[in-house]
Amino acid sequence: MSVSIVHRFLTRAYELPNKSAVHFKDSSFSYADLARLTGLFYSLIKSSGVTPGNCIILSASNTPQFIAAYFAIHLSGAICVPVDPDLSSSSLAHIHSSVEPKLIFTEKANNTDSSITRTFDDFGSSQPVAINALLSFAEAIPRNQAADIIFTSGTTGKPKGVLLNHSGISAAIDHINTVIGLSRDDKEVVPLPLCHSFGLGRMRCLLSLGSTLILEQGFSNPKGIIDSLLTHRATGFSSVPAGLIILLRFFEESFSKASSHLKYIEIGSAPMPLDFKQKLIDIFPGTRILMHYGLTEASRSTFLNFRTDSNALESVGFPSPKVNIRIVDQNGGLCPTHEKGHIEIQGPHVFERYWRDPAKTNETISNGWIKTGDIGYFDEHGYLYLISRESELINIAGKKVAPQEIEKVLERHPSISACGCIGIPDPDGITGAIIIAYLVHDQSYPNRPKISEIAKFARDNLESYKLPSKYFWTNSLPKTDSGKIKRYFLAEMYNNKSR
């Protein structure tokens, strides 16, 4: 039997045709409505000459049409390549040349590849397809057939294409739904972009079970998000930390009104300050608050429950069901408790390979274990602590420094709202590298302090080898949509300043 997400969705549409699948703005799409739309997109794809294994770029914002097109692409046997519609032209060109799409689905026409571009209105003579026929097509999808290529956020350089198959996606859905305790009665507000891994994962989980997805267009309208939570009496909410911080800082009173019906909140994609974790616990006393750690290559590999794991809020929690995690040293040996090492992940949810990059695939996957590129350790209770990306570690005279360690300390200064640190070659050639800190001024603090005050604060709170050599104020930090610092942009900023 097929384990594909589209088969699960269509099964729910067959069982619950009149159930609300998606709320979007002032419209509601039932499961039957979404299945009919999926059938129309499927007809359009097949009439465009797409064959199994072809790639289709799906570039659109959060709409029911995005969802239907996503399912239709899987039904056709093609590989879906979700792309942010606001992606830069250079990044889009990189993806286009990497996957060589047979078709591009988009909301509105543009001047790029017009011969293979289809908009959401280009149904032409497409014929509706009965749900029984759609189910039979979905049933025939092989478990290990390629499903999606998700391009990584590119925090350290050029994005990589992560190839996921249907079996791996299905396994991820199962362990996420198990941990969250999702039911078909749940209604979740999702402001996350569906073209990114976190938002796409929430869509898969909800519609595979028969739950209701309430779509929002990002966090640019926080009041609208709160209105959706309250109007629909949502039982679930998913967010990146930056979005939650906005709601907690500026809309705490109205946001807290959702506590009477909000069963769970899922958080992911970036670190969250401890004081905001505690604030969530305080204002949502009856809500399960879960934060995950994972990669595009290994979705939601751990979960931290803020309430039951309140003694370890700085950790990333325990491994998810059927997921194995180990910490190894440079030689591949297992590290003892509290010893920092390389995090490796194994499980049925992991990715298949990097798209057209066998060298990187072989470098990353060994005997079923994925080398995450992250550094961390387990404590004596089995909690996993994440220290840094291996590629971000700064080597100071042989001592490895994680930039996040410095950032957490500097962000405790009341004048600093955010901090990003990088290592650059030591111009004197003594320590190998020096640390550069970029600081964002907290506007609630009256005056921006002198760098000498910040340097003294650092000396009082950090080991000497972790002290930045230079500090710079900046209006903002370059970040991905999921809130991760683009450190290579910081390096470019420094190089440009030094010229």
N, C-alpha and C positions, 0 to 999 in steps of 0.2 A: 504494500500500500504506500502511496506517495506521502511524504512528510512535508511537502512544500507549504509555504505560508499561504499561497493562493488557494490550494486545496482546502486548507483549514478555513479560510475566509468564506469560500463558496459553500462549504458545508454549513457554516453558521447562517449564510444567506438563505439556504434551502430550509433550514430548521426554523429560522426567526425572520421571515421576510419583512414583517412590518416593524421590527425592532429598529430603533434609531441607531444608526451606525456612526454618523458624523453630523455634528452641528457646526455650521460655518456661517458667521455673521448672523443674518436673520433667517437662514434656511436650515432645514433638517433633511438629511438623506437617510432613508431606511436602508437596511441591508439589501433589499430587493432593488432599490434605486441604484445603489453602488454597483451591484452585480450587473444590472442592465448597462450601465455606463462602461463597465469593464468589458462587456461583450462588444460594444460599439468600437472601443479602442482596439480590441483584439482583431476585429474585422479590418480596421484601417491598417493595422500593422501587417497583417497577412497579405492585404492587397498591395502593399508597398514592396513586396518581394523579399521580406525578411525571412531568413532561415535559421534553424537552431544553431546557436553558437555565435551569431552576429551580435555586435554590441549596439545598444541604443542609448544615447544620452538623453536623460530626463532632466530638463532645466526649468524649474518652476518654483513658485512660492507655495505656502501651505494652503492647498485647496483640495476639495474632493476629487477634482480632475487629476491632480498629481497621484492620488492614491489609486484611482481606477487605472491610470496609465501604467503605474508600477505593477499592478497585478496582471494587466494585459500583456506586458512585456514578458513576464514569467510564463504566462500561458502559451506564448508563441515559441518558447524555447530559447529566446534571446537572452542576453545578459544586460541587466539594467545598470547604467552608470549615472547615479544621481549627481547633479551638479548645481551649485548655488547660482541662481540667476544673476546675482551681483558679482560673480567672479570676475577678476581682472581679465583683460583680453589675452595677456601673456599666459596666465594660468590655464585659461580655457584652451588656448592653442596647444599647450603641453598635453592636456588630457586628450584633445582631439587627435593629435599625432600618435599618442600612445595606444588608443583603443580603435582608431579608424572606424568610426560609427557607420552603420548602415543607414541609420535614421536618427534624427534629432527631434525630440518632442519638446515644445515650449509653449508658454502661454500666448505669446504674441509673435508675429513675424519679425524677423530681423534680416540683415543683409548678408549673414554668414551662411554659407552652404545652403542656399535656398532650394537647391534641387533635392536635398534630403531632409529638409526641415518641414515638420508638420506642426500646426498649432492645435489647440484643444477644440477648435471649431471646424477642423478639416475632416468632417465625417464623410462628406461626399455621398456616395451611394452605399456606404456601409450599412449592413443589415444587422438588426438585433440578433443575438444568439441566445437560445433557451438555456436556462441555468443547468438543466440536465446535461446538455452538450458541453457546457463549460466545465462542469464537474468531471466529465469523462476525459477531457483534455488534461485537466489538472491531475487526474489519477495516473496518467501515463508519464508524468514527469519523473525521471530517475532520481533517486535519493542524492546521488553525488554529482548531479549536473550543476554546472556553474550557474549562479543566480545573480549575484551583484558584484560590481567592482566599485569599492568605496575608496576614494583618494584621501590619504591622510591629511591632517590639517597643516602639515609642513612647518612645525615650530623651529626646526633646525635646518631647513633647506627645502629642496625640491620634493613635492608630495609623491608618495608611492601608491600604486594601485593595488589595493588589497582584495584578492578574489575570494568571495564567500560562496560556498555551495549550499544547496537546499537543506541538506542534512545538518550542517553546522548552524544555519540560521534557526532551524527548528529546535535544536538542542539548547541554543541560547534562550529562545522563547520559553521553553519549559523551565529552565532553572530560574529565570527572572520572575516568571509568574508564580513559581513556588515560593520564592523568598518574599515577594510583595504580598502574596495571598490574594491575588486578583480574582475577581468573580465576574460573571456576565452581567451582574447588577451594577457594576461600577461605572461611573461617569468621570472621565479624567480631562482636565484642562491641560492642553499641550501647546505652549508658546514656542517650543523648540522647532527649528527648521527641519522639515521632513527630509531635506536633501543631505542632512548630516547624520552621523551614526546614532547619536542619542535619540533624536526625534524620530528617526526611521524605526529604531528599536521599539519605542513606545507605540507607534502605529501598529507595528507587527503584533505586539503582545496583546493589545486591546482588541483588534479586529479578528485575531485568531480565536478568541474566546467568546465573542459575542457581546463585548462591552461597548460602551459609547465613548467616542473621541470628540472632544470639544476643541476645535482648532482656533488658535490665536496667531497673530502675525508678529512674533517676537515680543520684546519688552519695551518697545517704543511707546506703548500706551498702557502703562501699569494699572491705571484706573479701570481700563477695559478688561484686563485680566481679572481683577478683583470682582468686577461686575459679573463676569462669566462664572466665577467660582460661586458667587452668592445666588445669582439668578437660577442657575441650573442645579443648585445644591450639590455641587460636585463632590464626589467621594475621593478623588485623587487629583494630584497636581505634580507635574514634573518640571524641573528647572535646573539651570546652571547656577552656581553660587552667586554670580554677579546679579542675576535677575532677582533672586531672593533678597539679596542685600538692599536693592532698591526698594523692594516692598517693605522690608523691615525698617529701613531708615526713614522713609517718607510717608508710608501708608500703613503703619503698624496697627492703628486702631481699627480701620476698616478691614484689613487683611485678617486680623484675629477673629473677626466675626464668622469666618469660615470654619472655625474650630469645632463648631457644633455638628458638622456633617462630614468634615474631611477625615477620611480613614487613613490615608497614607500620603506621604510626599516622597518622591524620589529625586535625589540630587546627584549630579555627576559632572565629569569632564574637566574639573579644575579644583584646586584646594579651596577650603572655606575657613575663614578665621574662627578660632575657638569661641569667641564671645558671641558670634552670630549663631553658632550651633546651639549654644546654651539658651540664647533668646528664643530660638524655635522651640526648644523643649519647654520653655516656660509658657509661651503663648498658645501652644497646641498640646495641652496636657493629655488628650485622648487620641492623638494622631501618631501613627507609626511613621517615624522619620528615618529614611534609609538613604545612605550615600554609597555609591559604588565606585570601584576602581576597576579599570580594564583598559583595553586598547581596541582600536578598530580591528586588530587581528585576533582579539580574544575578549569578546564583549562581556562586560559585567562579571569579572572573574572573582571579585569579592564584594561583600556588602557589610556596612557598618550600621547597626541599629542604634540611633542616638540614645534611646531610652534604656534598652537592656545592656548596651555596651558603654554606658555613660562613664565608666572608669577608664575607657581607652578611646576617648574622642579624638585624640591626635593620630590614631591608627586608621587604616582603611578596612578594618574588620577581619572577618573570617572568609575562607574560600567558599564560593557558591556550591550548591549541590553538584556532585559528579565532576568537580573541578579540583585538580591537584596543583599545588604550588610548592616550589622548593627554592631555597637560597643556596647558591653555590659559589665557591671561590674561583680564583683565576684558573685553577687546574681542573675544575669541574667537580671537586669534592664538596660534600654537604657541609654547610656552615652550622655551627652550634647556635643555640639560643643567644640572642642579643648580638651576634656577630654579623656585621654588614657584609652583604655580598650581592651577587647578581640574581634578580628575580626571574624564574622560569615557570611557565604555565603549561599544563597539559589538560586536555579534556575534549569532549565531543563537539564543543562549540568553537574550536579554534579555526582560523582561516586555512584555506587550502594551499595558496601560494601567492607570491607577488606576480602581478601581471607582466608577462614578458621579461622577467628578471630572475632567471634561474640561479644566478650567482648570489643575489641577495636572499633568495629563498633558502638555499643551502646554508648560507651563513646564519640564518635566523632559526630554522627548524632542524633539530637534531634528535633522532629517535623518538619523534612525537612530541618533544618538548620545545616550546617557543622561548627563545631568548628575547625578553621584553626590552632590553636596553635600560631597565630601571634598576636602581640600587635600593635595597631595603633589608629588613631583618624581621624575624619572629621573636616575640617575647615569650615568657614562660607559660602564658595562658593561651598561646596560639594566635594572638593578634598579629597581623602583618602591618609593619610600619614602612612607609614609602619615604625614601630620603631624597632621591634625585634621579634624573635621567643620567645614564652613564656618560652620554655624549656632552652633558652640561657640566660635569665635574671639573673643577679647576685644580690643577696640580701646582701646589705651592711648595717648592723645595721637597718634593716627594710626598707631601701630605695632601690627600684628596679632600677638597672642600665642596660641599653642595651649595649652590647659590641660594637655595630656598632657606638654608639655615641662617644666612645673613639677612635675607629679606624679612623673615619672621621677626627677627630682633629689631631691625630698623623700623619696621612698621608699628612697633610698640611706641615709638616717639609720637607725641600728640600732633605734631605738625606734618606728619607723613601719612598720606592715605594709601600709597602704593609704592613699591620698590622693585626694581629689576636689576639683577647683578650678572655680570659676565666676567670672564677671564680673558686677558690679552697678553701677548708675550711681554716679558719683563724687558724694558728697554736697556737696563743695566746688565742683563744676562746673569743675574745672581740667583733669583728664586724660580726661574723658568716662566712664571706667569705672575701678573698682579691682578687685583680685583678692582673693577670699576662698578660704581653704584649709581643708578639713575633713580631719582626721587621725584614723587608727585606730591605737591603741596596740598594738604587738607585745608580747604577753604574756610572751614569752621574755626581754624586756628588763626588768631588775629594777624600775625606777621610771619613771613617766611624767615626762619632763623638763619644765622650765619652758618656756613659749612663747618666752621670750627666747633660750634655747639653740637652739630650732628656727629662730627668725628669724635668728640669727647664722649658722647652717649654710646657710640660704638665701642670705644676703648673700655668703657665701664661694664660692657655687657658681652663682649666677644673675646675669644682667645686671640692673641696677637697675630697669629698667622692667618686669621680669618678677616682681618681688618681691611676694608677697601683702601686703595692708594689714592683714588680720586672719586669725588662726588659731583654729580651734575643734577640740577633741577630740570625737569621737563614737564610739559603740560599733560602728557599722558604716555602710557606705555603701549607699544605696538603689540596687539593681541589677536589671536584667532577668534572666530565667532564663538567658540566654546570657552573663551577666557584664558587660554594659555599664552604665556609671554613668548613672543617671537624673538628669541635671543639673537638670532643672526641679524635682525633689524637693528637691535641695540649695538651690535658690533659695527654695522655699517654707519650708524649715527656717530659712533666714536671715531671711526676712521675718517669720516667726512669732516668732523670737527678738528681732527689733528692735522689735516692737510694745510 
